[in-house]
Amino acid sequence: MKQAALLFIIVVIFYSNFSGCSKPKYDTGILAGTLIDGNGGESKKNQLILINNGKIEAIKNGDEKDKYKFGNFIDAHDKFVMPGLYDMHGHITMNYRTLNIVNGLPEMNVKYDQPSAEWTLNSLLYYGVLSVRETADFLDEGLALQAAVKKGELAGPEIFTCGPLLEFSNPMFKTMSVVVRTPEEARAEIQRECKAGIQFIKVYVNMPADILKVIIDEAHKNKVRVLGHLGATTWKQAIEAGIDGLVHPGPYCDLAFTNLHSDSATSILKLMAYKKVANDPTLIITKNILDSKYGDSIVKSWPFTVPVETKKGWDQQNKVFSTMFPQGYDFDGELKLNLEYVNMAYRTGVPLLIGTDFNNPNIIPGYSLHQELQLFSDAGIPNDKIIKIATHDAAEWLGVLTQSGTIEKDKNADILILNKNPLENISNTLSIDNVIHHGKIIERKKLLTKVQ
């Protein structure tokens, strides 16, 4: 009898110990007081996010946290957890630029500076921008940066790049564009860039409609999308030719939007919605670039030091900008018009994206994306929809929604933890407590030193 009792005690102790040792272990666990998953639905309370090897393996009820072991555990029971942000209009390699007016036309001189590029990457990470769509790059340098980040040789967001701008004649970006004047030249350039490994193509202002059509057809044959910053070709012509995305606000690029409520303007927006042609309106340009006085105040009040080469280019461009607009130019009126355009596009069903056009003057990588979110709110877009646009919709346009863009099982663990609720006030996206990129907890204090 005593032997049986002893055996029972040994068995109980063995299974108790075995049970304790068999708790599933995860690299990181996050107890989210409020989870905003990026899909645009209702937020969820008391959620436990389980992360292994940079991926979200499961999301459980927070009450189950004691069932698991963690290499790192983040108690965010009183915080707000959302997906990492996307900036859908960036220029990491365009980090030194000067502007001159030649024969009445603007001409940009761009050069690449590696330390400034690394500063840009760190600033983006610091502010929780974990993916970037590059909308003009030096081809080799852009692809090299993309590869270095992917391999972990450089800290930075995931980069999606398009290579150099395609221009038709008298290029504005002589050092960062490729001129194509014939269908043969256009096809050859698309094939060259696709073979190099770009993710999409961007055409610039002076591209005529016939060559644009050739570019779009050849790009689609190679399974890449085409963006346009257009002028010589109207938005309607580009949409009918099959373009995938248009950059900057309609009133800035197409005379059809001179009167926002005209039949021509509303018909274009309806066509964009029907064809699912996305638009990143880069509202922050009007506020921070065109009105250079306001922009300078932003730079001076920002806590970091802009790299010398980048700031030198900004100062030179600001001086030229100040001569391009008459005294008393109504920048506030222009911003109001663009905000109204965004509201109309949203209500019409146009797929909107959020981008900033950094490294243009006074556009701070990362920080200015939060400014752009606020401007979308000023345009009347609900905060939950703004978050979806800046995460889910961006990933969807890039074709990576099955991998990232929302906080869901089997996706990349790209996560922001906020101290304040962005659903109540979108400016609360700046109340960052933690940044997790591909499952790795970013040491923001170290990044701060690098950025400075």
Secondary structure by P-SEA (a helix, b strand, c coil): caaaaaaaaaaaaaaaaaaaaacccccbbbbccccccccccccccbbbbbbcccccccccccccccccccccccccccbbbbcccccccccccccbbbbbbcccbbbbbbbbbaaaaaaaaaaaaaacccccccccccaaaaaaaaaaaaaccccccbbbbbcbbbbcccccccccbbbbccaaaaaaaaaaaaaacccbbbbcccccaaaaaaaaaaaaaacbbbbbbcccccaaaaaaacccccccccccccccccccccaaaaaaaaaaaaacccccccccccccccaaaaaaaaaaaccccccaaaaaaaaaaaaaaaaaccccccaaaaaaaaaaaaaaaaaaccbbbbbcccccccccaaaaaaaaaaaaaaacccaaaaaaaacaaaaaaacccccccccccccccbbbbbccccccccccccccccccccccccaaaaaaaaac
